[in-house]
Amino acid sequence: MRDLTRYEEPVRRSLSSDEELEFLHGFEEEVDEEAWDVEAHHLIDCRCRACLEEDPETEELFGGISEKDYLRWAQFSLNMYFKKKGLRGPIIEDGKDTVAFRNAVELFNKKATSRWKNRELDRKTQDALIRENERNSGYLIWLRTQLNKLGYDHLTKAYGVHEKPTAAIKEFQGDYNGQFGLTLVQDGFVGAKTHLAILHANKPLKPKRPVRPPGKPDKTDWDAFLNTKLRQLGEYLDMQRPFDRDTVYYCLLEKFARNGVEDFVAMGVPKLDHYDPPPVSQSLRDLLIHDLKKGYARGKITTFWNRFQIHVDNATTALSAILFRVTGQDIYDRRWKPVVHELKAQSRRINHVYSCAFFRQFIEMM
């Protein structure tokens, strides 16, 4: 079990009426009913989740929470799954191990885990419930809303609306580990204990992070930095590939060493449908500078070499696709004629990267 690996004493805290109303009010405002429709008694009856008016000695523990809390989470998850799939009506979320509940578990195991006539709520069933919850867009919207209320919006904003905010979940689990008598594991999965902790948490444990002031302006001479990296790449290739001087990479390095190099090339693969010429062109130098700014190619020269190869391969793929279009599917499409004329003119200019023999062979076949 991802979220139920350690055993602690049962939780003794219940939500007050004010907390319940505040939770429900915020939930109704921020979550679409069509995306998230939970049985009202599951949200309102929070006091039954953790603080039961029964003898605690009669309560079996599941990973540090009571049996009723754990079963109620399972019943809640099953109801979400059945509603999404339209398999059957809801079961009562009372935390009781009834025949109806076991029938629902058997149906879930059959559909989600491919296990027939299995009525056990075991580790495989629990993991499948967690996975199905994470695939439910309504649950993810509610989860994101609750984490934002608890001050984790700086982490959730990096994820799409229907993506699981894993980083925010892990930080929540680390912050609330030990709170409400729950031992949480930082695994990024919302199991019974993490779900219960989110329901109980009504205010951030830590103050919101201050907004950082804008950074200092970038004064780096990226053109000079790129020239240095290109020179280092040439030295690296001289040592690693001394017998491959006829390759397109050496030709491009020689072009980039000159002043006034024309490095705008076609990029991207033209799709078979809904594509009109001319193709999108980009500067190879600008692409490499973008890599340097992002930090993709600042370290080892081999990393820069990999990025260099990727851009050359993309330019080659684009020329191959254009060749396929103008000699095949669009052979009678006159819109390609000026495009081919311009490509051939570029391949005859000594300062253009298309004058390299490797690129020129594609253009001459057009």
Phi, psi and omega in degrees: 000132184289320190249003185230066185247345182236148186247128179229179177290155180299154178289139184247007188250139175242157178280142177285168179298319180298319180295321179296315181295320179297317179299313182292321181297312179296325181293317182294328183285323193256348185243133178291130182297324181293327181280334186216103182236096181258145177302135187300323183293337180290325181275322186284320187276053182293330184296337180278348183289320191233335183238097185260143181276044179237167179294118182298339181289341179272356184267125173279142182262139175239099178061029177099356175237161185290161180299320182293320177299315182294317180293325178295321176297318179296319179295319177299315180294321177297319179297319177299316181295313183293324179292319179295319183273345182067036185273322183196174179283172183288155172257159182288132180265071183250000180074018181254141180273086185256173177296320179299320178296316180293327175297320178293319177298319180297317179295318179296314179300323179294316185276321189263331182242002178059036177243115184276143176054040178249113183254014184270139174264076185259190184298319181295321178293317180299315180298323178293322177298317179298315180298318180293323175300318182289344176268355181270113185297324179295318178295320179294324177296315178297317180299316179297318180299315181294319180293324176296320179297330182270008173092020180252021181295336178291343178258325182289334184292345178281353183246154175292167183300324183254026175253148178284122180282077187302314182299319179293322179296316180298318180293321176300315181297323178291320182289321186261009176297123183095345177283148179058023180073018183252135174260111184255138177260133181281076179246356178080008179250140181263092174267198185298315184291316179295318177300316180295320179296322178295321178295324182279332183288120181243359176202153181296141175284330183242146176295155180297145180292137179294149178288126181287139177293156179301142182290171179291148179299145181283117181252013182288135174275092187291329177296316178293322178298318179296319179299322178295316180295322179293322178294318177296325178294321177299318178294323179295317180292327177299325180277321186272327184226062185293341183259009181247040184285349178272002181285164181295334183293317177295320179299317180293320179297323177294321178296315182293337179285346181269160174274143177075027179292140176260110188241017177279121183230159176292138179228149180089158182259117176299131179284158183292331181236155174057046178228125179245136174291163003278159178290157179289133179244146180222156179276129178297321179296318180296322179295319180292321177295321177300320178298319180294320180294324180282351179086007182290333189229025183275335188276241184296149180295334178295327177294316177297322179297320178295317179295321178300315179296322181299315181292322177294318179296322179294319178295320178295317179298320179296317178296320178298319180293319178297318178300319178297321181290313187282342179253359183230262188300319185253033185297333180256009179274112185290344181294337180279345184300310178295331178295312179296321179299317180293320179298319180292323177295321178294322181291343179266354179269125188296332182274356180268143182294336178291350177283350174297139186303325182297316178284323185297328181295326176290318185291323182293337179277354181282000000 
